Amino acid sequence: MPVARRTNRGPSAAAENRAALIAAARRVFASAGYDAPFSMVARAAGVGQGSLYRHFPDRISLALAVFEDGVTELEALAAEPGVSLDDVLALMTEQTIASTAFIEMVSVLPADPRIIAVRDRVADLLTGALSRAQRAGRVRAGVTAEDLVLAVGMLAGVLAKKPAPARRVAAARVWTLLRKGIDA
């Protein structure tokens, strides 16, 4: 369904256009993947490609803006008292089911410093919950936060090849297998 292009209101619409682009990119990445054409994102947002490039000069800038909310949500959960590793991994799994593009970006793409910074944030938020799980004897001592980032990347790889309705069942099966290598 084509989106009607909005009237150009100039610089006064910059914040609204940016928000529309982020929302549209979130939908487009979820349905068409991280490599979806920029023109598809601009069309879905109802803005021209020039507006998209003014706000996001490259694909990584757009993807980082799209997924910032998800990383912030993970950090907030991980900081809550009593939150377990399973709670953090469950939220990561839900986010992965909703959009495999983020995990694909963080775990597969070349070493762009901006992506490395996000990957480090994700590994850092896993570290505390992982340490608590290891001290409680639920997770093997040798498992690292980077191992968990890799496991979520493997999950995303599987989910990217599944139609959306089958992702939840596939995610449960993947975690059943992965937990055999993680659990104590």
N, C-alpha and C positions, 0 to 999 in steps of 0.2 A: 504494500500500500504506500504510494508516494506521499511524502510529507510536504505540505505547502510551505514554500519559502516565505520567510517573514520579511517584512519591509525593513530595509537597511536603516537603522537608527544611528549609525555611526558609533563613536566611542562610548556613548552612554549605554550601549547594549553589551559592552565587552564582558562584564561579569555574567550576564544572562547567557550570552553566547557560549562562554567557557563552560558554564554549568550544563547547558544543553549538549555541548560536545562530549563532555565526560559521561553524561547519562546515555547518550546515543552510542558512544564507544563501548560502554559496559554491555549494552544489549547486543551490539554487532559482534564484539569479541566473543560473547557467550554463544551466539548462534553460528557465526561464520569463522571463528578462530582468530588468533592473534595476527595472522597475515592478511586479514580482510582489507580490501582497498580503502584508502583514505576517503575516496569519493563516496563510498557507501556510508561512512561515518558522517561526513558532511551532510549528505542527503537526509539521513535519519535525524540529524539535529536541526534540519531546516535552515542551514547556513551555507555559504559558499566555501569552497576549498581554501580560498585566501584567508578567510576567518580562522579556519582550522589551523593553517600553517602559522598565522600570527600568534596563536596561543600555544601551539605545539609544533615546534620546528622539525621533530622527527617522531617516529613510531614509539620509541622508548619513552619520550617525554609524555606522550598521550597515555601510554600504558601505565606509567608510574602514577599519573594523576588518577586514572581509573581505579587502580588497586590500592591507593593510599588508604582509603576508608577501611578496606579489609585488613590491612596490616595494623592500622590503629586499633581496630576492634580486637584483633588477636593480642596486641600488646596490653590492652585494657583487661582482657580476660586473664591473661597470664599473671598480671599484677595483683589480681584479687586473692585475698587470703583463702587458703584451702582448695584452690583450684588444682586439679590433678593433671597429669600428663594426658590422660585419656580425654579430659575436658578440652584441652587445647587441640589435641589431634582430631577430636570430633568436630570442632569448629573449622579447623583447616580442611577437613574432609568435606564439610558442607559447602565451604567456599569453593573447593575444587569441583564438586559436583555442579555448582552453579556456573562456574567458569573455569575451564581447564587452562585458559589462556594465561592467567597470572602465573600458575605454577610452571607452565611451559616457559614463560619469560624468565622466571627466576632460576629455573634449574637447567635450562638448555642453551639459552642464548650466549653469544660471545661475552667476554669479560669487559663489559662497559662498567665504568666506576659507579654509575648510578644504580645499575642492577646489583652490583656487588654490595652496595650499601643496603639495599632492601633485603638481599639474601642474608646479610649479616644481622639485620634487625630481626628477621624471622628466626635465625639460629639463636640469637641472644634470648629471645622470648621463650624458646624451647628449653634453654639451659637450666633455668630454675626448676621447672616442672620435671624435667628429666632427672635432675639431681635428687629431688624428693622421691621420685619413683625408684631410683636406684638405692637410696638409703632404706626405703621400705621393703626392698627385696623383690620388687615387682618387675624390674627391668635389669637385664644383664649389665654388669659393671663396665664392659668395654664399649657399650653403645654411646655414640656421641650425638650432639645436636645436628651435626652435619650428616650423620647417618639418617636421622629422621627427616631432614630436608630432602635427602636422596630418596627415601621411602615415599614421601609425598610426591616427589617428581615422578617416581615409577607409577604411583597411583594415577597421576594426571595423564601419563602416557596411555594407560589402559582406558581411562574414562574418555579421552579425546577420540577414541575409536568406537565408542558406544553411543547409540542414540540416547538422548536425554532421559527418556522413560526408564531405560535399563541401567542408568548410572548408579543409583542408590544400591541396588542389589550387587552390582559389580564391585562397588566400593567396599561393601561388607565382606565380600569374598576375598578381595585383595588384602584387606587388613587381617583377615583370618590367617592368610598365608604369611604375611609379613610379621605378624606378632610372634610367630613361631621362632623367628630369628632374633627378636627383640626381647621377649619376655624371659625372665629368669627361670 
